[in-house]
Amino acid sequence: MAKGRIYSDAEKLAYWRAKAKAGAGNRSGWKQSNAGVQYKKSGASFSKITKGANEGLYFVSAWKKTRAGMVKATATPLSNKSTESARGNQYIPYLVTCIHMGTLQATKYNGIMNIQTRVLVISDLGMCITPNGSGKTKSGTMAKGYFGKFTK
């Protein structure tokens, strides 16, 4: 469209339709993409145990999307006795069961949870489960928590 010329509505409409067919996608002439959108690939939920010997501790369930498929983890406390570190942090031992959903293979690991921060560390895998972090998954649902590597 040339500057200074007055166009009718039909000419304007035909111009924009032709431009859209050419692949511009919007009025500025630039293609739009969703390259900057990041989706959450892991999550975790912490449920307080209300009955039994481990009352007051947490049952943890987590999920992580990997290249090989989905991995789900559940963690339960092994005992109610905590150990204290030199810095004064208290830790409780946990049993973590990881299930690879593609093969349905279950493996068990030992982990420790910091009582104050509720961070569960699985040192054999180099991974941790934490209640921190939130965002949307690709399907649009909100997810909280993090299940992944604790080193970069």
QUIJO-V399882 format. One record per residue. N is the residue number from 1. RES is the residue in one letter. SS is DSSP state (2 for helix, 1 for strand, 0 for the rest). PHI is phi in degrees with one decimal (999 if undefined). BURIAL is b if it has 24 or more other C-alpha atoms within 12 Angstrom, else e. Layout:
N,RES,SS,PHI,BURIAL / N,RES,SS,PHI,BURIAL
This chain:
1,M,0,999,e / 2,A,0,-83.3,e / 3,K,0,-74.3,e / 4,G,0,91.2,e / 5,R,0,-91.3,e / 6,I,0,-94.9,e / 7,Y,0,-106.9,e / 8,S,0,-79.1,e / 9,D,2,-62.2,e / 10,A,2,-65.7,e / 11,E,2,-67.3,e / 12,K,2,-62.7,e / 13,L,2,-61.4,e / 14,A,2,-64.3,e / 15,Y,2,-62.9,e / 16,W,2,-68.8,e / 17,R,2,-65.7,e / 18,A,2,-65.0,e / 19,K,2,-67.0,e / 20,A,2,-66.7,e / 21,K,2,-66.0,e / 22,A,0,-71.3,e / 23,G,0,106.1,e / 24,A,0,-67.9,e / 25,G,0,85.8,e / 26,N,0,-149.2,e / 27,R,0,-72.5,e / 28,S,0,-80.1,e / 29,G,0,92.8,e / 30,W,0,-95.2,e / 31,K,0,-77.0,e / 32,Q,0,-94.7,e / 33,S,0,-143.7,e / 34,N,0,-103.6,e / 35,A,0,-66.5,e / 36,G,0,-85.2,e / 37,V,0,-80.2,e / 38,Q,0,-115.1,e / 39,Y,0,-109.2,e / 40,K,0,-75.2,b / 41,K,0,-114.8,b / 42,S,1,-155.9,b / 43,G,1,-164.3,b / 44,A,1,-154.4,b / 45,S,1,-131.8,b / 46,F,1,-116.5,b / 47,S,1,-116.1,e / 48,K,1,-76.8,e / 49,I,0,-80.3,e / 50,T,0,-103.2,e / 51,K,0,-131.7,e / 52,G,0,99.5,e / 53,A,0,-70.7,e / 54,N,0,-99.5,e / 55,E,0,-62.4,e / 56,G,0,95.7,e / 57,L,0,-88.1,b / 58,Y,1,-116.8,b / 59,F,1,-95.9,b / 60,V,1,-116.8,b / 61,S,1,-127.5,b / 62,A,1,-141.4,b / 63,W,1,-141.1,b / 64,K,1,-148.8,b / 65,K,1,-92.6,b / 66,T,1,-120.7,e / 67,R,0,-64.1,e / 68,A,0,-80.5,e / 69,G,1,138.0,e / 70,M,1,-88.5,e / 71,V,1,-121.5,b / 72,K,1,-116.0,b / 73,A,1,-133.3,b / 74,T,1,-127.5,b / 75,A,1,-133.7,b / 76,T,1,-129.2,b / 77,P,1,-69.6,b / 78,L,0,-80.9,e / 79,S,0,-147.5,e / 80,N,0,-91.6,e / 81,K,0,-87.6,e / 82,S,0,-104.8,e / 83,T,1,-114.4,e / 84,E,1,-109.6,e / 85,S,0,-87.0,e / 86,A,0,-66.3,e / 87,R,0,-83.4,e / 88,G,0,97.7,e / 89,N,0,-79.0,e / 90,Q,1,-105.1,e / 91,Y,1,-125.1,b / 92,I,1,-124.1,b / 93,P,1,-74.1,b / 94,Y,1,-127.3,b / 95,L,1,-106.2,b / 96,V,1,-110.4,b / 97,T,1,-110.8,b / 98,C,1,-104.9,b / 99,I,1,-119.7,b / 100,H,1,-84.3,e / 101,M,0,-69.3,e / 102,G,0,-70.3,e / 103,T,0,-108.7,e / 104,L,0,58.0,e / 105,Q,1,-88.9,e / 106,A,1,-105.5,e / 107,T,1,-128.9,e / 108,K,1,-112.1,e / 109,Y,1,-134.1,b / 110,N,1,-94.5,b / 111,G,1,-142.2,b / 112,I,1,-128.1,b / 113,M,1,-115.9,b / 114,N,1,-76.8,b / 115,I,0,-66.1,b / 116,Q,0,-70.1,e / 117,T,0,-94.7,e / 118,R,0,59.0,b / 119,V,0,-95.4,b / 120,L,1,-100.3,b / 121,V,1,-107.5,b / 122,I,1,-111.2,b / 123,S,0,-69.4,e / 124,D,0,-63.5,e / 125,L,0,-95.8,e / 126,G,0,71.8,e / 127,M,1,-126.9,b / 128,C,1,-140.7,b / 129,I,1,-123.2,b / 130,T,1,-137.8,b / 131,P,1,-78.5,b / 132,N,1,-78.7,e / 133,G,1,105.7,e / 134,S,1,-151.6,e / 135,G,1,172.3,e / 136,K,1,-105.6,e / 137,T,0,-83.7,e / 138,K,0,-64.2,e / 139,S,0,-79.4,e / 140,G,0,99.1,e / 141,T,0,-85.1,e / 142,M,1,-78.2,e / 143,A,1,-133.0,b / 144,K,1,-119.6,b / 145,G,1,90.4,b / 146,Y,1,-145.5,b / 147,F,1,-136.0,b / 148,G,1,-177.0,b / 149,K,1,-68.6,e / 150,F,0,-99.0,e / 151,T,0,-123.4,e / 152,K,0,-108.8,e
